[in-house]
Amino acid sequence: MTTSTPSTATEGPSAPEHPALLPTPSQTVGPYFAIGLRWLTRPDLVPPGSPGALRLIGRVLDAEGRPVPDAVLELWQADPEGRFPPESAPGWTGFGRCPTDEEGRFAFTTVVPGPVGPGQAPHADLSVFARGLVQRLLTRVYFPGADPERDPVLAAVPPERRATLLAKPEGPGTLRFDVHLAGEDETVFFAW
Amino acid sequence: MTAVTERYDPPTDATRGLHPITTDPVPEPTVQVGTTTLPMDPPYRAPLYRSSLARCPRQPLVPLPHGPTERAAPLFGEGLVRPEDADLTHQHPGEPLGERIRVTGRLLGSDGRPIAHQLVEIWQANAAGRYAHQVDQHPAPLDPNFTGTGRSLTDDQGWFSFLTIKPGAYPWRNHPNAWRPAHIHFSVFGRAFTERLVTQMYFPGDPLLEHDAIAGSVRDPKARQRMVARFDWEHTEDHWCLGYRFDVVVGGHLATPLEPAS
């Protein structure tokens, strides 16, 4: 989503200390990203079984409903008090990374994040990288209890598509969030 | 999709089979801000890149106001990365084959400010064009002394520097006789989660670049050039390695922030 707008930076006495720069375009992670990214695989934001820990599971599916076995997801969220590093609780990174398996499945262990601002329902940002995606896809995982009318981001989503952003309880301590890259139940993806 | 093929029209070469894919026409996702349609580059549906067809979203993207979650970013402190992780030529008992190169650059925001102490991850094929990955079946030799994986934290001024081997070109199945230009994958984090970026660094003068469906997914030729490193005498070392310079600039996606930073 880089734009082709030329930089307004100028040389000379009036040039700012940090001239504006045009962004480097995005490219796909390709099929072999594991050799570069798996060292930082972090499916557990908190230890499984710790107080408040829940499993956030799902599958990544393509336009035909086929599992995507070569995706990697990155989760980013506040701690239970709504804080991010460096202000967050000791040991809290807020960051998870999990590749999908042969069936397109992923599983994080996390906690319900605290409120990060007025009206913001508890949510995590979720990035999807895969072969075939020239840019990451960015979506939001909303935890149960989110009020679509109060959360400013959910409120901007067409009502009939909001359900794709809501993680659904599936048994004790487990939430499901399937990512449909396209198709009838296409997940809402954001531009940023 | 006519707009796309008009905007990116690679040199046609029937013998290489590189043609826009015209099956499965779907509308290109666009970014709507008010009444304005913002350009996306590269668009998720890349007409020449076959794998994008079943994986690109069809619905319009929803603009995401930058709230606290989007304005924060993961921090990767000291201890996660060792200095030797930036040297891909000394990860095994012997030295890898190939042309030794040093890739030096800065991680910068689109506001021009350096991004300090942030994580840069790279991966690449070996000099023969083969990845140390089980899925890669290209009949080129693996190099027992080369894994092709590196990482580094940027310094106070956003600098990173990797010592590695120039990767080889390799074939892929996108279309008949398709070859990827030599490239190094770069994954970087910024100061905000919106600045997360994965890209590829290409080499100057590579004849495959203009025939490549992935580089060509970026429609603006000037933007494509920002993925091409430049040869760098400053970091070329006598009787040791050639230098390349590659700066990575993150951010600046939406034309204007939808919500002022507070």
HADDOCK unambig.tbl for C-alpha pairs under 7 A between the chains (distance, minus, plus):
assign (segid A and resid 1 and name CA) (segid B and resid 39 and name CA) 6.88 0.50 0.50
assign (segid A and resid 1 and name CA) (segid B and resid 40 and name CA) 4.16 0.50 0.50
assign (segid A and resid 1 and name CA) (segid B and resid 41 and name CA) 4.74 0.50 0.50
assign (segid A and resid 1 and name CA) (segid B and resid 42 and name CA) 6.25 0.50 0.50
assign (segid A and resid 1 and name CA) (segid B and resid 253 and name CA) 5.47 0.50 0.50
assign (segid A and resid 2 and name CA) (segid B and resid 40 and name CA) 6.32 0.50 0.50
assign (segid A and resid 2 and name CA) (segid B and resid 41 and name CA) 5.40 0.50 0.50
assign (segid A and resid 2 and name CA) (segid B and resid 252 and name CA) 6.88 0.50 0.50
assign (segid A and resid 2 and name CA) (segid B and resid 253 and name CA) 5.27 0.50 0.50
assign (segid A and resid 3 and name CA) (segid B and resid 39 and name CA) 6.26 0.50 0.50
assign (segid A and resid 3 and name CA) (segid B and resid 40 and name CA) 6.75 0.50 0.50
assign (segid A and resid 3 and name CA) (segid B and resid 41 and name CA) 6.60 0.50 0.50
assign (segid A and resid 3 and name CA) (segid B and resid 253 and name CA) 6.94 0.50 0.50
assign (segid A and resid 4 and name CA) (segid B and resid 220 and name CA) 6.69 0.50 0.50
assign (segid A and resid 18 and name CA) (segid B and resid 111 and name CA) 6.57 0.50 0.50
assign (segid A and resid 18 and name CA) (segid B and resid 112 and name CA) 4.52 0.50 0.50
assign (segid A and resid 18 and name CA) (segid B and resid 113 and name CA) 5.81 0.50 0.50
assign (segid A and resid 19 and name CA) (segid B and resid 111 and name CA) 6.58 0.50 0.50
assign (segid A and resid 19 and name CA) (segid B and resid 112 and name CA) 5.20 0.50 0.50
assign (segid A and resid 20 and name CA) (segid B and resid 110 and name CA) 5.58 0.50 0.50
assign (segid A and resid 20 and name CA) (segid B and resid 111 and name CA) 4.63 0.50 0.50
assign (segid A and resid 20 and name CA) (segid B and resid 112 and name CA) 5.03 0.50 0.50
assign (segid A and resid 21 and name CA) (segid B and resid 110 and name CA) 4.64 0.50 0.50
assign (segid A and resid 21 and name CA) (segid B and resid 111 and name CA) 6.26 0.50 0.50
assign (segid A and resid 21 and name CA) (segid B and resid 112 and name CA) 5.69 0.50 0.50
assign (segid A and resid 22 and name CA) (segid B and resid 110 and name CA) 5.93 0.50 0.50
assign (segid A and resid 22 and name CA) (segid B and resid 249 and name CA) 6.83 0.50 0.50
assign (segid A and resid 23 and name CA) (segid B and resid 110 and name CA) 5.96 0.50 0.50
assign (segid A and resid 23 and name CA) (segid B and resid 249 and name CA) 4.62 0.50 0.50
assign (segid A and resid 23 and name CA) (segid B and resid 250 and name CA) 5.26 0.50 0.50
assign (segid A and resid 23 and name CA) (segid B and resid 251 and name CA) 6.28 0.50 0.50
assign (segid A and resid 23 and name CA) (segid B and resid 252 and name CA) 6.53 0.50 0.50
assign (segid A and resid 24 and name CA) (segid B and resid 226 and name CA) 5.75 0.50 0.50
assign (segid A and resid 24 and name CA) (segid B and resid 227 and name CA) 6.36 0.50 0.50
assign (segid A and resid 24 and name CA) (segid B and resid 248 and name CA) 5.86 0.50 0.50
assign (segid A and resid 24 and name CA) (segid B and resid 249 and name CA) 5.14 0.50 0.50
assign (segid A and resid 24 and name CA) (segid B and resid 250 and name CA) 6.43 0.50 0.50
assign (segid A and resid 25 and name CA) (segid B and resid 199 and name CA) 6.70 0.50 0.50
assign (segid A and resid 25 and name CA) (segid B and resid 223 and name CA) 6.50 0.50 0.50
assign (segid A and resid 25 and name CA) (segid B and resid 227 and name CA) 6.98 0.50 0.50
assign (segid A and resid 26 and name CA) (segid B and resid 197 and name CA) 6.41 0.50 0.50
assign (segid A and resid 26 and name CA) (segid B and resid 198 and name CA) 5.78 0.50 0.50
assign (segid A and resid 26 and name CA) (segid B and resid 199 and name CA) 4.72 0.50 0.50
assign (segid A and resid 27 and name CA) (segid B and resid 198 and name CA) 6.10 0.50 0.50
assign (segid A and resid 27 and name CA) (segid B and resid 199 and name CA) 4.31 0.50 0.50
assign (segid A and resid 27 and name CA) (segid B and resid 200 and name CA) 5.96 0.50 0.50
assign (segid A and resid 28 and name CA) (segid B and resid 199 and name CA) 6.68 0.50 0.50
assign (segid A and resid 29 and name CA) (segid B and resid 198 and name CA) 6.63 0.50 0.50
assign (segid A and resid 32 and name CA) (segid B and resid 133 and name CA) 6.34 0.50 0.50
assign (segid A and resid 35 and name CA) (segid B and resid 123 and name CA) 6.57 0.50 0.50
assign (segid A and resid 35 and name CA) (segid B and resid 133 and name CA) 6.79 0.50 0.50
assign (segid A and resid 35 and name CA) (segid B and resid 149 and name CA) 6.23 0.50 0.50
assign (segid A and resid 36 and name CA) (segid B and resid 121 and name CA) 6.55 0.50 0.50
assign (segid A and resid 36 and name CA) (segid B and resid 122 and name CA) 5.90 0.50 0.50
assign (segid A and resid 36 and name CA) (segid B and resid 123 and name CA) 4.81 0.50 0.50
assign (segid A and resid 36 and name CA) (segid B and resid 149 and name CA) 5.18 0.50 0.50
assign (segid A and resid 62 and name CA) (segid B and resid 54 and name CA) 5.87 0.50 0.50
assign (segid A and resid 62 and name CA) (segid B and resid 55 and name CA) 5.28 0.50 0.50
assign (segid A and resid 63 and name CA) (segid B and resid 54 and name CA) 5.13 0.50 0.50
assign (segid A and resid 63 and name CA) (segid B and resid 55 and name CA) 6.09 0.50 0.50
assign (segid A and resid 77 and name CA) (segid B and resid 69 and name CA) 6.54 0.50 0.50
assign (segid A and resid 84 and name CA) (segid B and resid 72 and name CA) 6.78 0.50 0.50
assign (segid A and resid 85 and name CA) (segid B and resid 75 and name CA) 6.86 0.50 0.50
assign (segid A and resid 93 and name CA) (segid B and resid 74 and name CA) 6.65 0.50 0.50
assign (segid A and resid 94 and name CA) (segid B and resid 74 and name CA) 6.90 0.50 0.50
assign (segid A and resid 95 and name CA) (segid B and resid 74 and name CA) 6.22 0.50 0.50
assign (segid A and resid 116 and name CA) (segid B and resid 68 and name CA) 6.19 0.50 0.50
assign (segid A and resid 131 and name CA) (segid B and resid 51 and name CA) 6.90 0.50 0.50
assign (segid A and resid 132 and name CA) (segid B and resid 51 and name CA) 4.38 0.50 0.50
assign (segid A and resid 132 and name CA) (segid B and resid 52 and name CA) 4.05 0.50 0.50
assign (segid A and resid 132 and name CA) (segid B and resid 55 and name CA) 6.24 0.50 0.50
assign (segid A and resid 133 and name CA) (segid B and resid 44 and name CA) 6.23 0.50 0.50
assign (segid A and resid 133 and name CA) (segid B and resid 52 and name CA) 5.88 0.50 0.50
assign (segid A and resid 133 and name CA) (segid B and resid 55 and name CA) 6.70 0.50 0.50
assign (segid A and resid 133 and name CA) (segid B and resid 56 and name CA) 6.73 0.50 0.50
assign (segid A and resid 134 and name CA) (segid B and resid 42 and name CA) 6.68 0.50 0.50
assign (segid A and resid 134 and name CA) (segid B and resid 44 and name CA) 5.88 0.50 0.50
assign (segid A and resid 135 and name CA) (segid B and resid 44 and name CA) 6.63 0.50 0.50
assign (segid A and resid 153 and name CA) (segid B and resid 64 and name CA) 6.74 0.50 0.50
assign (segid A and resid 157 and name CA) (segid B and resid 62 and name CA) 6.84 0.50 0.50
assign (segid A and resid 181 and name CA) (segid B and resid 55 and name CA) 5.65 0.50 0.50
assign (segid A and resid 181 and name CA) (segid B and resid 56 and name CA) 6.37 0.50 0.50
assign (segid A and resid 181 and name CA) (segid B and resid 57 and name CA) 5.51 0.50 0.50
assign (segid A and resid 182 and name CA) (segid B and resid 55 and name CA) 6.57 0.50 0.50
assign (segid A and resid 182 and name CA) (segid B and resid 56 and name CA) 6.48 0.50 0.50
assign (segid A and resid 182 and name CA) (segid B and resid 57 and name CA) 4.72 0.50 0.50
assign (segid A and resid 182 and name CA) (segid B and resid 58 and name CA) 6.02 0.50 0.50
assign (segid A and resid 189 and name CA) (segid B and resid 61 and name CA) 5.43 0.50 0.50
assign (segid A and resid 189 and name CA) (segid B and resid 62 and name CA) 6.36 0.50 0.50
assign (segid A and resid 190 and name CA) (segid B and resid 61 and name CA) 5.00 0.50 0.50
assign (segid A and resid 190 and name CA) (segid B and resid 62 and name CA) 4.59 0.50 0.50
assign (segid A and resid 190 and name CA) (segid B and resid 63 and name CA) 5.49 0.50 0.50
assign (segid A and resid 190 and name CA) (segid B and resid 64 and name CA) 5.61 0.50 0.50
assign (segid A and resid 191 and name CA) (segid B and resid 31 and name CA) 6.47 0.50 0.50
assign (segid A and resid 191 and name CA) (segid B and resid 61 and name CA) 5.58 0.50 0.50
assign (segid A and resid 191 and name CA) (segid B and resid 62 and name CA) 5.74 0.50 0.50
assign (segid A and resid 191 and name CA) (segid B and resid 63 and name CA) 4.66 0.50 0.50
assign (segid A and resid 191 and name CA) (segid B and resid 64 and name CA) 5.78 0.50 0.50
assign (segid A and resid 192 and name CA) (segid B and resid 63 and name CA) 6.02 0.50 0.50
assign (segid A and resid 192 and name CA) (segid B and resid 64 and name CA) 5.30 0.50 0.50
assign (segid A and resid 192 and name CA) (segid B and resid 194 and name CA) 6.37 0.50 0.50
assign (segid A and resid 192 and name CA) (segid B and resid 253 and name CA) 6.15 0.50 0.50
assign (segid A and resid 192 and name CA) (segid B and resid 254 and name CA) 5.89 0.50 0.50
